[in-house]
């Protein structure tokens, strides 16, 4: 898959395209891309996804809480797996945000990207908000600049709408299986192993303290999770705590700590990829360190035995 970060490098090559955040690249996104791929193939056009180098929400809300389901690199991998030919990462700024849909289609999609066929979600809007503007208007704008506009079919899973918001809701509830079902793939986050307080090691359960690649990446709700861990090209099972460690700290600083089962070695500074599998329990403040140690032993045993 070709990745373009400067739209001036696109060369106005004819293509079929769709535009959106594509955060998570969930089943709804994949259904849209499959539909557009079929239409593009009939016209002999490559499939292009136009998205944003920086999520639009970050432009308008600098104080936003973490919400991203995918970093740009994660999104690129998922889109390539969805058979996308070209990914365009727009430098979304206040100037572009002020563009009307008609101007955006004329100057960016047609003028710079060479879009001949544009796929639009059944309820999707783009460009500077304009009351009453929607699919019919996009069709009209397209006729003026040589773009055929098609509307994607609605996509539902078990009669429920699939959306990035629904995935975020599932993760915020700690419902990993529900999030995975909506995504059509596992939910992962990556980061660097940094030094912690060493408390886990002191009680026999050393942990990898993870500093996220992107601080805006959404984490599941606080609690203890079974996880799959990718490290140094290998895969291991683990138990992860997301939370503030109330038993051993009163600083209320949220952290990610992963105990990699049956693993030993110095991994400080290494990159780690973590995929939550299920939530084992909520985060609890234990009366003693020994009680905490006992419960961690139970958590590890559950993961080992798959119960």
N, C-alpha and C positions, 0 to 999 in steps of 0.2 A: 504494500500500500504506500502510495506517495503522500507525504505530509508537507503541506505548504504553510509557512508562517508569515509570509509576506504576499498579499494578494496581487502585488505588482508583478510577481513571478509566475502567475497562473498562465499567461500567454493566451487568454481568451480561447481556450480549447473547448469545443462543444461537449456538453455533458448533461446528464440528468442529476438533479440535486435536490436536497432537502435541507432545511435550516432549523436549528434549535440547540438547546443546551445539551441534550442527550446525556444528562447526568445519570449514571448508573448503567446505561445501555440495557434497559430492562426488556422484558418480553414484548411490551407494547412498541418500543423502539425497533426491536428486531422484526416484528410483524410489518411495520411500516417500511423498513429497508427491504424486506423480501418482496413486498408489493411493488416498490419502486424499481427494484432490480428487474423484475419481470417486465415492467413497462419499458425500462431503459434498454433491455436486451432486444426488444422488438424494433427499436429505433437505432440499434447499434451504438448506443451511447454509454460511456463509462459512468459508474455511480460515484457521486461526490456527496460527502456530508460537510456542510458548512456549520461550524460551531464557534465557540468563543474561547480565546486564550485565557480570558478572565471571565468568570461567571457574571452575568449582568447584575445579579444581586449585590455583588461586592462593589460595584460602581456606585450604587445608590444607598447602600447601607454599610458603612465602614465599621459599624459596631456589631455586625451580624455574628450570631453564635455559629459554631461549626455546623455545616450542613451538607458539604460536598460528599457525594457517594463515590465519585471517581476523580482522581487527578487526571491531568491531561495525558500522562503516559499510560495510565490504566485504561482510559477511554480509547486511546489509539489501539491498544492491544485488542480490546473487545470489538471495536469497529472493524478491524482487520479480520477478526474471526467471523464477523457478520458479512464478509465478502464485499466490503467497501473498497473501491479502487483508489479514491483520493480523499484525503482529509484536509480541510482548510480551516486553520485556526485564525479567526478574525481578531484583530487588535481592537476590542470593543472599548470605545471611549465616549466622552460626552458628545463629540461631533457626530459619531455614528448613531448614538442613541437619539439624536435630534432629527435623524433622517425619517421622512415619511416612508411608508411601505412602497409607494410608487417610485419615489426617487431611489430607494435602496434596490429595488428590482431593476431599474433602468441603469443606474451607475455601477452598482457592485455586481449583482447577479448576472445581468446581460453584458454590461460593458467590460468588466474585468474578468469574470469567471467563465463566461461563455455558456451560461445555462440556457438550454433549449427546452427542458422539461423540468418543472418544479413540482415536487410533492409537498402538500400541505396537510397537516393534521386536521381532523374534522372540527376541532375547536381551537386550533392554534392561531395566534396573532403575532405579527412581527412588525417592526417599524415603530415610529412614534405613535402612541395611542391616538386613535381617531374614532369618535363615536359613530357607531353604525357600520364601521368598516369590517369586512370579512371576506369570505371566499369569493363571492361574486365580484367584489371590487378587485381582488387579486387577479381574477380571470381577465378583467378589463385592462388592468395595468399591464398584464402579460401580453395581451394582443398588441399593445402599443410598442412593445420592445422585443417582440419575437419569442416570447416564452409561453409555452403551453403549460397551463396549471391544472394539476389533478388533485383530487381530494382523497386522502387515505380512508379506508374503511375503519369504523370504530373497532377497537380490540378490547375484549373483556376476558377475564379468567374466572370461571365459575360464577358468571353473571356479575362480577365485580370489576370496576375500572382499574386498570394497571397504570400506575403513575409513579414518578419519582417521589412524590409526597407520600404515597401509600408505603413505599419502601422505607422512607425515613420514619414513618409512624411505627412500622413493625420493629425497626432497629431500636427506636426509642423505648419500646415496650420490652426489649430484650427477646423478641420472638424471632430468632434466627431462622428457623425453618420457613416461616411465613415470608421473610425477606428473600430467602433463597428461591422460593417458589415464584415470587413476583419478578425477580431478576432473571431467572433461568440459569443462574450460575452462582457460585459462592461469593460471599461478600468478604473482601480482603482489605487489609491496610498494611502499609509498610513503613519502616523507620530504621533508625540506627540504635544499636544497643549502647546505652550510656550507664555510667556508674550511679548506683543508688546508695541507700544507707547500709546495705549489707545485712539487713535483718533476716531476710529469707535464708541466706547462707548460714547465718548463726543458728537457725533452728532446723537445719537439715534439708531445706527446700530452696536452693539458690534460684534467683529469678533474674531474667533479662528485663531490664527497665528500658522501655521503648520510647524513643523520641520520634514522633511522626514526621514523615517527609513533608506533609502539608498540615499546618495547624488547623485548617478549615475542614479537614476530613472528619466526617461524622463517625462517632463511636457508638456502639450499643450502650444501653443503660448500664449504670453501675451494677456490678455483681461479679460472680465467678462463673467462668465459661470453660467448657472443653474447647480446645483449639487444635488446628493443624498448623504446623510451623514449617516454613521453608527457610533453610539456613545453609549457606555454603553449597547450594545445589542439592542438598538432601532434604528429606521430609521426616518430621518427628511429630509425636503427639505431645500435648501440653495442657496445662491448666493456667488460665489467665484470670487475674483480678484487675478489674477496672474500677477505680474509686479513690477514696481518700485515706484508706488504711486506718480506720478509726481506733483499732486496738493498740497500735503502736505510734500513732501521731495525732496531734490536735491541730495541725496546720491547715487542714481542709483543702489541700492541693490535690487535684485529680491526677492520677498517674496510671500507667499501663505496666503491669508486671506479669511476666510469663515464666512459669516454671516448666522447663522442657524435660519431659520424663526420661529417665535413664540416660541423661546426657551430662557430660562434664567437659570443661575446657574454657579457655579464656576467649570470650567473644565480644569484648568491649570494642566499639568502633565498627563492628560489622553490621551489614544490612540484614534485616529480618522481615519476612512476610508472614503475617498472621491471618488465619481464616477461622473465625468463630464457628463452631459446629452446633452448640446448644448451650443454653444457660443452665448451670447447675443449681445455683441459689443466689439469693441477694447478698449484698455485703453486710456483714454483721460485726458489731463491736463486742468482742469476747472479754470476759472478766480477767483472764490471765493469758500469758503467752503460751502456756502449756495447752490451754483449751484451743487456741488458734492453731497450734501445731497439730493437735489431734484432728481437727476438722480438715485441715489441708491434706492430711494423710487419707482421710475418708474420701475427699474429692479426687485425689490422685488414683485411689483404688477404683473408684467408680469409672474413671476414664479408661484405666487399664482393662477393666472387666467389661466395659461397654454397657454399664447399667445406669 
